[in-house]
Amino acid sequence: NRLKTTKYTALSFLPKNLFEQFHRLANVYFVFIALLNFVPAVNAFQPELALAPVLFILAVTAIKDLWEDYSRYRSDQEINHMECLVYSR
């Protein structure tokens, strides 16, 4: 038996993490506002400046999730490699 509590694999981290982050309505709203700033008729300031805070928040959240998942992985490895006693009758 093996214990596995991690949410991500190396290949699934980016798609799953972005999917989870865009389930938060605030993230969708701020990305929409940033993309709306690329429309010349409604832009308030440089479009690149509008994307910077949103991308920063997404990146920090992704790094935090990656760190938490790595901690879970280390804990799983520690538990999976513990010696155990097997009792037989």
ChimeraX attribute file (.defattr): number of C-alpha atoms within 10 A of each C-alpha:
attribute: neighborCount
match mode: 1-to-1
recipient: residues
	/A:1	4
	/A:2	9
	/A:3	12
	/A:4	13
	/A:5	11
	/A:6	16
	/A:7	16
	/A:8	17
	/A:9	10
	/A:10	6
	/A:11	8
	/A:12	10
	/A:13	16
	/A:14	14
	/A:15	11
	/A:16	14
	/A:17	18
	/A:18	14
	/A:19	11
	/A:20	11
	/A:21	16
	/A:22	15
	/A:23	10
	/A:24	10
	/A:25	9
	/A:26	11
	/A:27	16
	/A:28	14
	/A:29	12
	/A:30	16
	/A:31	17
	/A:32	12
	/A:33	16
	/A:34	21
	/A:35	15
	/A:36	16
	/A:37	20
	/A:38	17
	/A:39	11
	/A:40	10
	/A:41	8
	/A:42	9
	/A:43	15
	/A:44	12
	/A:45	11
	/A:46	11
	/A:47	17
	/A:48	12
	/A:49	11
	/A:50	20
	/A:51	18
	/A:52	12
	/A:53	14
	/A:54	16
	/A:55	14
	/A:56	11
	/A:57	12
	/A:58	17
	/A:59	13
	/A:60	11
	/A:61	15
	/A:62	18
	/A:63	13
	/A:64	12
	/A:65	16
	/A:66	18
	/A:67	12
	/A:68	14
	/A:69	18
	/A:70	15
	/A:71	13
	/A:72	16
	/A:73	18
	/A:74	13
	/A:75	15
	/A:76	16
	/A:77	14
	/A:78	11
	/A:79	13
	/A:80	14
	/A:81	9
	/A:82	8
	/A:83	7
	/A:84	7
	/A:85	6
	/A:86	5
	/A:87	5
	/A:88	4
	/A:89	2
